[in-house]
Amino acid sequence: MVVWKNVFPVPATSISHAINARMEWLVAWAKNSLRSTPTTAKAICKGWHAIPLDAVKCDVDAAFFKEDGSMVHNHEGAFIRGKSFKMPGLRSVEEGELIGIKEALSWLKELGFERGWVDSDSKRACDVINTGERNILELGAIASHCRDILELFPGIRVRHIRREQNAAAHYLAKAARDINSHHVWNEPPSFVVDHLHVPCSCDQ
């Protein structure tokens, strides 16, 4: 542990700095490897799809089955809060996406937001929740829990977005690999800053 002027660093701060450094390297490596590869993502302009003043937008994504990331924006697209956490024991991508949506809904409830959207790039997960599809397996129980929360907060909806619009939440999910359980970001980590204002095109 590095001590500067007899001041010991706060563990949470040290963890944030370490995760930031690792993710900055991973993002830089990914960008470098894609420079020679044509991609339609480069055609996406920076901007923000306007939402009501009293609403928020929470992007959520699961990565590698066992990690999840969520990020809450305000009506201007400004970062409010982010979260990275692990989900041990998952059996499928769909289960991970549904648990991520459930956790995001619960998080918005905990933060006191009553109007907004939870956006996921998993169309299957969004459809299972929004259509009321019944499933006797574990997925059905998770989707039912999501619908129960939505009934209590009719101003919040779950909707599908394109994967390239969900990069920030994806990177937050990947950051969970470097933590024991979960981490809340009160400031936007440097590795998601470039992805905070991607235009939104959603299934309304």
N, C-alpha and C positions, 0 to 999 in steps of 0.2 A: 504494500500500500504506500503510495506517495504522499508525504507530508510536506506542506508548503507553509512556512511561517507558523509552525506549530498548529496548523489547522488540518484536521483529518477530513477527507472527502466524505460526504454523505453517501451511503451505499446505493441508494436509488439513483443518485446523480451519476455515480461511477458506472452503474449498469446501463443507464441511458447513453452515456458517452461511448461505451464499448459497443453497444448495439448499433449506434449511429455510424461508428467507424467501419464496422463490418459491412453494414448494408450499403454505405457509400461505395465501398470497394466492389461489392457485388453488382450494384447498379452501373458503375463505371465499366466494369467488365462486360456486362450485358450490352450496354450501348456500343462499346467498341466492337463486339462480335457481330452486331447487326448493321454496322455502317455500310457494308458492301451488299446487304440484302434488301431488295426493294420491298416496301411495305406500305399498305394503304393507311396505316396509322399516322404516317408523316403528313397526310393531307388533312388531318383533323386540326382545326384552328383552336387556339386558346379562347376561352370565353365562359359564360355561365348561363345556364337556362334558368330564367327568373322563376322564383317560387314566392308565395305570399310572405309578407314581412314577419308573420308570427309562426312560420313553419320552418322545419329543419329537414335536412336530407342526410340519411345515414347509409353509407356504402358498406357492404359486408362481403367478405370472400373467405373461402376455405382453401388451404393449400396443403398438398401432400397428405390429405386425409386427416391429419392430426393437429393442424394449426388453423387459427382463425384470426382475422383482422377486421376491425370496424372503425369507421371514421365519421364523425358528425360535423356537418357544415351548417352555416346559417343561410339566410336568404340571398346573401351576396357571394356565397361560395367560400367564405372565410372559415378557417379551421376552428372548431370549438373543442373537440376532444377526440382522442384516438385510443384504441385498445388492441393489444396483441395477447392472445392466450392459447394454451394448448388444450386439445380435446383427445385424451387417451382412449384407446379401446374402440375406435370407430371401425365400422365394417364396410362403408361405402362412401363415395363422394357425395351422393345425395344426402346421406345422413349428416355428413359434415356441414353441408350447405344449410340444411334445415335447422341444425343446432345453432349455426351462426346467426340465422335470421331470428330464431327464438331469443337468443342472447341479446341481439340488437334491440328487439322489441322491449325486452325487460329493462335494458339499459336506458332507453328513451323514457320509459315509465319512471325509472329511478331518478333520472335527471330532471323530471318534471315537464317534459315536452308532451303536448297533447295534439299537435298537428304536424304532419310531415310524411315522409316516405322512407321506407327501408328498401334499398335497392340492391339487388343481387344479379350476378350474371348467370345464375342457374335458372333457366326457364322452367325446368322440371320442378324444382323446389317451389318456385313462385306459383306455378299452376296447381300443385298439390294443395297449397294453402288457399289460394283464391277460388278454386272451383269446389272446394269442400269434398274432394275425392276421399273416399273412405278406404283405409288400408289397415288390415288387421295386424300388420307387422309393426316394428318399432317406428318406422317412418310415419305411420298414421297417428301414433300417440304424440309425436313431436309436432306434427302439423296441427293436430287438434289443440294442443297447448298454444300454438301461435294464434289460432282463430279465437281462442278464449281471451287472449290479451287484446286482440283487435276489436272484439265486441265491447270491451271496457273503454277502449279509446278509438271511437269511430272516425276521429280526425286523422288517424295514421293508416297508411296503406302500404302493402308490399307490392313491388313491381319489378319487372325484369329490365335490365340494361345490357348493352353490349360489353363484352369482356374488355375491350380496349379502354372503355370508360371507367373501369373498375381497378385500374392499376395501383392506385394509392392503397386501397384496402388489401390488395394482393401482397404488396410489399410489407404492410403491417403484419399480415398473416405469416409471411416468411420470417419476419423478425422474431416470432414466437419460438423459433427453434433454438434461440440463444438465451431463453429465460426458463426458470423453473416451472412457473405456472401461468402468471399473467402480468401484464404491465400496462398502466394507463399513461397516455401521452397528453400532458396538459399544453404542450407547445408542439407545433408540427415538426417531426423529425426531418432532418435535411434530405433523407432519401425519398420523401414523398412530395417535397415542395413543388417539383416540376409537374406533378399530376393533380394538383388541387383544383384546377379550373378547366377540366376537360368538358366540352359541351355535352349535354344530356339528351339522349334520344331513347325514350322509354316506351314500354308497352303500358299505356294508360289503363 
